[in-house]
Amino acid sequence: MSNCLPTSGFLEKASFFSEDLIKCCRYILAFSDDGTIFTKRFYSKLISTTKLLEDLLDFHGAKNNKKWYFYRELTATVVHLCRSAYSQKHINNRLRFYSLPNALEFENEGKHTLNFLNEALGRLAPVILKETALLDLRSPTSDFARTDFPTLTTSEMLDYDIDDEDRVQQNENLVKIASDFLRIAGEFEQFGFFRTYEFEQMLTIIPLKINEVEVRRYEMLVHNLQSAFDTYVIHGGYQFGNRKLKDLRGYFSVCLHLLEMAGSLLHLYERHLHDAGYKNTYKRSQERLSELVDPKLILSRIVNYGLYYSGHFLNIGKTLAQAILNEHIERSSIRVGIPVALGFHTRPSLLVAKIVQHYGGEVTLCVGEDRFDASSVLDIQWAGGKIHKENIQTVVFEGDTRALKDIEILAGVNYGEDSMGKGIPLPAELTYLK
């Protein structure tokens, strides 16, 4: 296939949409010794201008053109570095409002992460300027000044004169939000981000165990959680009001921005730095980018910072979410029969426990004067021993009405077993147990 030369119309467009990128790169080089130049407004300018430029290049086939491919990759790299930096800058700015316990190490890691991202932008700047010269792109006649990119923050706070503390709380919304938080935290545990990893171990995790698609899924789940909270629970800020509820928001808010940051870096790593087996121009471009943005450090920030602390704050937030849930659940009790033939052996005990765990609220199995935790398979089996010994035919479950409703359905089909103890299909309402 012939390599078509770009027309003057394309060059004019490319020059026009490259102007702000060139000016941003010159700005970085002019003030590279001062890290305060990297403000949210500066990141926002770089994100918007490089995204538009990337779209222009893609539309005109830069992905398949030897002359323009590397410039296209440089613009994409800047997009995702700046998106990550913007999220991290937001965390740094808002950290004192999150009320996170023992956050000093996390704060230091966040500063280290932002410094790394800024330094990567500093290494990219002269390379981008060199590439624009090679492509004969027009050089802007003006430059950005420091006043073009002020910070968002000042030492002042507006008066707190809208009080949302006495706003009517809808229990069902709090119950759903706390339940969803517990469910997300429980699911995230499967990835094992309870500790930091060495580089060789990280290579076995990314992208085989977790990748951008999966992280973006969790990002959306947490985003929906925060959106529901802000819409139906507390509309105001963090500083005053019900501290318990606002502290819970701090946990999933910081996780949201960590997942945004990790997702952008995962895209950068998987699409532009990870060796996916391509050759020739694609391979050379990947190697050149890897010299500017170290894939090892990218992986470290993804795994040992973004995903590690996402798991950490989801995990320690569970205690608070559980307390809020149990304060607001609707409680009742039901009396049901025991599993016919074999009693509360492994299968029925597991199904009952999974129902309780699914909703997250407290449920107690009452056998005479004794009380057993219905979210624990072992506790239910201990109760089963007492039931068998005393030849008890019915038991009482007390607690979260949502779970009790499903336990009653389960009991109605003999806890998913026939009279011989073999499994039978569960009702449609209990499909989540499969």
C-alpha positions in Angstrom: 0.0 0.0 0.0 1.3 3.4 -0.9 2.1 5.9 1.8 0.0 8.9 0.9 1.6 12.3 1.7 -0.6 14.5 3.9 -2.3 17.3 2.1 -1.8 21.0 3.0 -5.3 20.9 4.4 -4.3 18.2 6.9 -1.0 20.0 7.8 -2.9 23.1 8.5 -5.4 21.2 10.7 -2.6 19.4 12.5 -0.7 22.6 13.1 -3.8 24.3 14.4 -4.7 21.5 16.8 -1.0 21.1 17.9 -0.6 24.8 18.9 -1.7 24.4 22.5 0.3 21.2 23.0 3.4 22.9 21.7 2.8 25.8 24.0 2.2 23.5 27.0 5.5 21.7 26.3 7.4 25.0 26.1 5.7 26.0 29.3 6.9 22.8 31.0 10.4 23.3 29.8 10.5 27.0 30.9 9.3 26.3 34.4 10.4 22.6 34.9 12.1 23.3 38.2 8.9 24.3 39.8 6.4 21.5 40.5 3.6 24.0 41.3 3.1 24.7 37.6 1.2 21.4 37.3 -2.2 22.6 38.4 -5.6 21.0 37.6 -6.2 23.8 35.0 -2.9 22.9 33.3 -3.8 19.2 33.3 -7.2 20.0 31.9 -5.7 22.1 29.1 -3.4 19.2 28.2 -6.1 16.6 28.3 -8.5 18.6 26.1 -5.9 19.6 23.5 -4.2 16.2 23.2 -7.6 14.4 23.0 -8.7 16.6 20.1 -5.4 16.2 18.4 -5.5 12.4 18.9 -9.0 12.3 17.3 -7.7 14.4 14.4 -4.7 12.1 13.8 -6.9 8.9 14.1 -9.4 10.3 11.7 -6.7 10.8 9.1 -5.1 7.4 9.5 -2.0 8.2 11.7 -2.2 4.8 13.3 -1.2 3.3 9.9 1.3 5.9 8.8 5.0 5.6 9.6 5.7 9.3 9.6 2.8 10.3 11.9 2.4 7.2 14.1 4.9 8.2 16.8 3.4 11.6 17.2 0.0 10.1 17.6 1.4 7.8 20.3 3.0 10.8 22.1 -0.4 12.6 22.2 -2.2 9.5 23.5 0.5 9.1 26.2 0.0 12.7 27.4 -3.8 12.2 27.5 -3.6 9.3 29.9 -0.7 10.6 32.0 -2.7 13.9 32.5 -5.9 12.1 33.3 -4.1 10.1 36.0 -2.4 13.2 37.3 -5.7 15.1 37.4 -7.2 12.4 39.6 -4.2 12.2 41.8 -4.1 16.0 42.2 -7.8 15.9 43.2 -7.0 13.3 45.9 -4.1 15.5 47.2 -6.3 18.6 47.3 -9.3 16.8 49.0 -7.4 14.5 51.4 -8.0 16.4 54.5 -11.8 16.3 54.0 -11.9 12.4 53.6 -11.1 11.7 57.3 -9.1 8.7 56.5 -7.4 7.0 59.4 -3.6 6.7 59.5 -3.3 8.4 56.1 0.3 9.8 56.3 1.8 6.9 54.4 -0.9 7.1 51.8 -0.4 10.9 51.5 3.3 10.4 50.9 2.7 7.7 48.3 0.2 10.0 46.6 2.8 12.8 46.4 5.4 10.4 45.1 2.9 9.2 42.4 2.1 12.8 41.3 5.8 13.6 41.1 6.4 10.6 38.9 3.6 11.6 36.5 4.9 15.2 36.3 8.4 14.0 35.7 7.2 11.8 32.9 5.5 14.8 31.3 8.8 16.7 31.7 10.6 14.0 29.7 8.0 13.9 27.0 7.9 17.7 26.4 11.2 18.1 24.5 10.5 14.9 22.5 7.1 16.3 21.4 8.7 19.6 20.4 11.3 17.8 18.4 8.7 15.6 16.7 6.5 18.6 15.8 9.6 20.2 14.1 10.3 17.0 12.1 6.6 17.1 10.9 6.9 20.7 9.8 4.1 21.8 12.2 3.7 25.5 12.6 5.3 26.9 15.7 3.0 29.2 17.8 4.1 32.8 18.1 3.0 33.2 21.7 3.5 31.2 24.9 1.5 30.5 28.0 2.2 32.5 31.2 2.0 31.2 34.7 -1.2 33.3 35.2 -2.9 31.1 32.6 -2.9 28.1 35.0 -3.8 29.2 38.6 -4.5 26.7 41.3 -8.1 25.9 42.4 -7.4 26.2 46.1 -7.1 29.2 48.5 -6.9 29.5 52.3 -10.5 30.7 52.5 -13.7 28.8 52.9 -17.2 30.1 52.2 -19.7 30.3 55.1 -21.4 27.0 55.9 -25.0 28.3 55.8 -26.9 25.5 54.2 -27.4 22.9 56.8 -28.2 19.4 55.5 -27.8 17.6 58.8 -31.5 17.6 59.5 -32.4 16.5 56.0 -34.8 13.6 56.1 -32.8 10.4 55.5 -34.4 7.7 53.4 -33.5 4.5 55.2 -33.9 2.4 52.0 -31.3 4.5 50.2 -28.8 4.3 53.1 -29.4 0.5 53.3 -28.8 0.1 49.6 -25.7 2.2 49.6 -24.1 0.5 52.6 -25.0 -2.9 51.2 -23.5 -2.0 47.8 -20.4 -0.8 49.4 -20.0 -4.1 51.3 -20.7 -6.1 48.1 -18.1 -4.1 46.1 -15.5 -4.4 48.9 -16.1 -8.2 49.1 -15.8 -8.7 45.3 -12.6 -6.6 45.1 -11.0 -8.9 47.7 -10.7 -11.6 45.0 -7.7 -9.8 43.4 -5.6 -10.0 46.6 -4.3 -6.4 46.8 -3.6 -6.8 50.5 0.2 -6.2 50.1 2.7 -4.7 47.7 4.3 -6.8 44.9 7.7 -7.1 43.3 8.0 -6.3 39.5 8.1 -9.9 38.4 4.9 -10.6 40.4 3.2 -7.6 38.9 3.8 -9.0 35.4 1.7 -12.0 36.3 -1.1 -9.7 37.6 -1.3 -7.1 34.8 -3.1 -7.8 32.4 -3.8 -11.5 33.1 -5.4 -11.2 36.4 -6.8 -7.7 36.3 -6.9 -5.2 33.4 -8.3 -1.8 32.4 -11.7 -3.3 31.6 -12.1 -4.8 35.0 -10.8 -1.7 36.8 -13.2 0.5 34.8 -16.0 -1.7 35.9 -15.2 -1.2 39.5 -14.7 2.5 38.9 -18.3 2.7 37.5 -19.7 0.7 40.5 -18.1 3.1 42.9 -19.1 6.1 40.9 -22.7 5.0 41.0 -22.4 4.5 44.8 -21.1 8.1 45.2 -23.8 9.5 42.8 -26.6 7.8 44.8 -25.2 9.0 48.1 -24.9 12.6 46.9 -28.4 12.5 45.4 -30.4 10.8 48.1 -28.4 11.1 51.3 -26.2 14.2 51.7 -26.1 16.9 49.1 -23.7 19.2 50.9 -19.9 19.0 51.5 -17.7 17.1 53.8 -17.0 19.5 56.6 -20.0 19.4 58.8 -23.1 17.3 59.3 -23.5 13.6 60.1 -19.8 12.6 60.4 -20.5 8.9 60.2 -22.2 9.2 56.8 -19.7 11.7 55.5 -16.8 9.5 56.6 -18.3 6.6 54.6 -18.4 8.9 51.6 -14.7 9.6 52.1 -13.9 6.0 51.8 -15.6 5.4 48.4 -14.7 8.9 47.1 -11.0 8.3 47.5 -11.4 4.8 46.0 -13.2 6.3 43.0 -10.3 8.7 42.2 -7.7 6.0 42.8 -9.5 3.7 40.3 -9.8 6.6 37.8 -6.0 7.1 38.1 -5.2 3.4 37.9 -7.6 2.9 34.9 -5.9 5.6 32.9 -2.5 4.2 33.7 -3.7 0.7 32.8 -4.8 2.0 29.4 -1.5 3.6 28.9 0.4 0.5 29.8 -1.8 -2.0 28.0 -2.2 0.0 24.8 1.1 1.8 24.5 3.8 0.3 26.7 3.0 -3.4 27.1 4.7 -5.7 24.6 1.7 -7.2 22.7 3.7 -8.9 20.0 3.6 -6.2 17.3 6.7 -5.6 15.1 8.4 -2.9 13.0 7.0 0.6 13.5 4.7 -0.3 16.4 7.5 -2.1 18.2 10.0 0.8 17.7 7.4 3.3 19.0 6.7 1.2 22.1 10.4 1.0 22.8 10.9 4.8 22.4 7.9 5.5 24.7 9.2 3.0 27.3 12.5 5.0 27.5 10.4 8.1 28.3 7.8 6.5 30.6 9.2 3.6 32.5 6.7 0.6 32.3 8.1 -0.7 35.6 7.2 2.5 37.4 3.8 2.6 35.7 3.1 -0.9 37.0 4.2 0.0 40.4 1.9 3.0 40.6 -1.0 0.9 39.3 -0.6 -2.1 41.6 1.3 -0.9 44.6 -0.5 2.4 44.9 -3.8 2.7 43.0 -5.1 -0.8 43.4 -3.5 -1.5 46.8 -5.0 1.5 48.4 -8.3 1.0 46.7 -8.5 -2.4 48.3 -7.2 -1.0 51.6 -9.9 1.7 51.9 -12.7 -0.5 50.7 -11.6 -3.1 53.4 -11.4 -0.7 56.3 -14.5 1.0 55.3 -16.5 -2.2 55.7 -16.8 -1.8 59.5 -18.4 1.7 59.1 -20.6 0.5 56.3 -21.8 -2.4 58.3 -22.6 -0.2 61.3 -24.6 2.2 59.1 -26.4 -0.6 57.5 -27.4 -2.2 60.8 -28.7 1.2 62.1 -31.0 1.6 59.2 -32.2 -1.8 58.1 -35.9 -2.7 58.6 -35.9 -5.6 61.1 -38.4 -8.4 61.6 -38.6 -12.1 62.3 -39.8 -15.3 60.7 -40.4 -18.8 61.9 -39.5 -21.5 59.4 -39.0 -25.3 59.4 -35.6 -27.0 59.4 -34.3 -28.8 56.3 -36.1 -32.1 56.0 -34.1 -35.3 56.5 -30.5 -34.0 57.0 -31.1 -30.7 58.9 -28.6 -27.8 58.6 -25.7 -29.6 57.0 -23.3 -28.0 54.6 -25.6 -27.1 51.6 -28.5 -25.5 53.4 -26.2 -23.7 55.9 -24.2 -22.3 53.0 -27.3 -21.1 51.1 -28.6 -19.3 54.2 -25.3 -17.7 54.9 -25.0 -16.5 51.3 -28.4 -14.9 51.5 -27.4 -13.0 54.6 -24.0 -12.0 53.1 -25.7 -10.9 49.9 -27.7 -8.2 51.8 -25.1 -7.5 54.4 -27.4 -6.8 57.3 -27.5 -8.6 60.6 -29.5 -11.8 60.8 -29.6 -14.1 63.8 -30.7 -17.7 63.9 -32.5 -18.3 67.2 -32.7 -21.8 68.7 -34.3 -21.7 72.1 -32.3 -19.2 74.2 -29.2 -19.5 72.0 -28.3 -17.1 69.2 -26.2 -17.9 66.1 -24.8 -15.6 63.4 -26.7 -16.5 60.2 -24.0 -15.1 58.0 -21.6 -17.8 59.2 -21.8 -21.4 57.8 -20.0 -22.7 60.9 -22.4 -20.9 63.3 -25.4 -22.3 61.4 -24.0 -25.8 61.6 -23.4 -25.4 65.3 -27.0 -24.5 65.6 -27.8 -27.6 63.5 -26.2 -29.8 66.1 -28.4 -28.3 68.9 -31.5 -28.6 66.7 -30.8 -32.3 66.0 -30.0 -33.1 69.6 -33.1 -31.5 70.9 -35.3 -32.7 68.0 -36.4 -29.1 67.2 -38.7 -28.8 64.2 -38.9 -25.0 63.7 -36.5 -22.1 64.2 -36.7 -18.3 64.2 -34.6 -15.9 62.1 -34.4 -12.3 63.3 -32.9 -9.3 61.6 -32.7 -7.7 58.1 -36.2 -8.0 56.5 -34.7 -8.2 53.0 -32.7 -11.3 53.9 -35.6 -12.9 55.9 -37.8 -12.7 52.8 -35.4 -14.8 50.8 -34.7 -17.2 53.7 -38.4 -17.8 53.8 -38.5 -18.5 50.1 -35.5 -20.9 50.5 -37.2 -22.7 53.4 -40.3 -23.1 51.2 -38.3 -25.3 48.9 -36.7 -27.2 51.7 -33.5 -25.1 51.4 -32.8 -26.3 47.9 -32.9 -30.1 48.6 -35.2 -33.0 48.0 -36.1 -35.5 50.8 -32.9 -37.4 50.1 -30.7 -34.4 50.5 -30.0 -33.9 46.8 -29.9 -30.4 45.3 -33.0 -29.1 43.4 -33.4 -26.0 41.3 -33.9 -22.8 43.2 -36.7 -20.3 42.7 -36.0 -17.3 40.3 -35.8 -14.9 43.2 -32.7 -16.7 44.5 -30.8 -17.0 41.2 -27.9 -14.9 42.8 -27.1 -17.9 45.0 -26.0 -20.0 42.0 
